[in-house]
Amino acid sequence: MLEKLAKMKKHYEELGERLGTPEVISDQDLFRGLAKEHSQLGEIVAKYDEYRAAADSAADCRALLSDESDPELRELAHEELKEAEDRAAALEEELKIMLLPKDPNDERNVIIEIRAGIGGDEAALFGATLFRMYSRYAERHGWKLEVIDMNDTEIGGVKEAVFQLSGRSAYSRMKFESGVHRVQRVPETESQGRIHTSAATVAVLPEAEDVDVVIDPNDIRIDTYRSSGAGGQHVNKTSSAIRITHIPTGLVVQSQDERSQIQNREKAMRVLKSRLYDLYSSQAHDKEAASRKAMVGSGDRSAKIRTYNFPQSRVTDHRIGLTLYKLEAFIDGDMDEMIDALILDERMKLLQSDAES
């Protein structure tokens, strides 16, 4: 592992030198590619430097322990040795995790689909809660949110929402949201005070690039219709909404949030490509997917992954058994503690799997 890290550090330094050469600076595509690689290596190289510093400190302390002439210095070296060894061991474990193979989709933007499930109007209201939660989370991370399709209700609920989040590491953090989200609360539509359970399904798709999926124009059917919704901005008098059907797979996508057919078509095609990319990737990795199902990031959209209990102000993720008693902050976008725990759990399982293989 240390030999591999030393080679990575050398490559990182070579990249830094190349980025300053005229030939690279004059080629913007090459510059962007090398700059991205340099940035990605930066974090692990910095961690490796920390490890080397701790290891060197431990070696210096061991040398001082062999000095019989100064008992006080030996005692001090003994105390510092334990601290340096513990630090080096902790950094080594962090480096092992950082060297694990990364999901190739981690740096992509994401397309998220929220659909109200069981629970009628209350499920749609919960769908609106989830949409706001992800919107606030995106704001906290400086990501751009773009609505593709929104089917809302008269009382402020969301039956279906399709939107894109664009920003650094969007998929790596949002991929854990795929699945069934359950809510337990007193419905806004009732007055008896009875706790009601409803659910919504979330699907998280990595945004497909043009090179990932090529769609034959003969394989799609495009229909136009008038936008619809609860009123206001989602309703217009022209047939600007777009519905695209991919005939070979039967996948159907639609977009009605823009007033322009061209814009809605572009958005709908983006969703279709991402769904096809997700479908084809799953089919191509059936064997791998089977082994991943036990992991956090399996993306099984039929599995109940999280419960939001309003009376007790708690949110529980059933995959890792973590409960946080800060529901109000969580649905306001303060989700990092939960997502960080999910990422750590996935990495630890990958580390265990790597050690066993």
Secondary structure, DSSP 8 states (H G I E B T S, - for coil): -HHHHHHHHHHHHHHHHHTTSHHHHT-HHHHHHHHHHHHHHHHHHHHHHHHHHHHHHHHHHHHHHT-TT-HHHHHHHHHHHHHHHHHHHHHHHHHHHHTS---TTTTS-EEEEEEE-TTTHHHHHHHHHHHHHHHHHHHHHT-EEEEEEEEE-TTS-EEEEEEEEESTTHHHHHGGG-EEEEEEE--TT-SS---EEEEEEEEEEE---TTT----GGGEEEEEE---SSSGGG--SS--EEEEEETTTTEEEEE-SSS-HHHHHHHHHHHHHHHHHHHHHHHHTHHHHHHHTTSGGG--TTSEEEEEETTTTEEEETTTTEEES-HHHHTTT--HHHHHHHHHHHHHHHHHHHHH-
